[in-house]
Amino acid sequence: MTKPQDLPYTISGREQVAEISGVRVQVLTLESGEIIPWHYHSTVFDIFVCLKGTTIVETRAPRTRQELTPGEHCIVLPMTAHQAFCPKDTDCQFVIVQGVGEHDFNLLVGRVLN
């Protein structure tokens, strides 16, 4: 699994809740202006569950934009390019469940995947 220190971005908060055999659960906190940049995972899916504020999850191919408020969730399938952030001048917090499988983080630079 990709470790947080190996990721090409930084965010305000990252608390690992659990990691077992191909599944990782974290609580992530983003402040205004912070973003998890466009990327995809080869085999794992992401489940985003908003805890605080508004969490915005965008995907490409298909192009979607989901604005999650506390208690709402969305799923991003493997090989789907996506990014996550919160609206300007605010912060957000969400749970991310990643699995099942080997986690990778493939940063996108001008590529669009399904």
Buried (B, 14 or more C-beta within 10 A) or exposed (E): BBEBEEBEEEBEEBEEEEBEEBBBBBBBBBEBEBEBBBBBBEEBBBBBBBBBBBBBBBBBEEEEEBBBEBEBBBEBEBBBBBBBBBEEEEBBBBBBBBBEBEBBBBEBEEEEBE
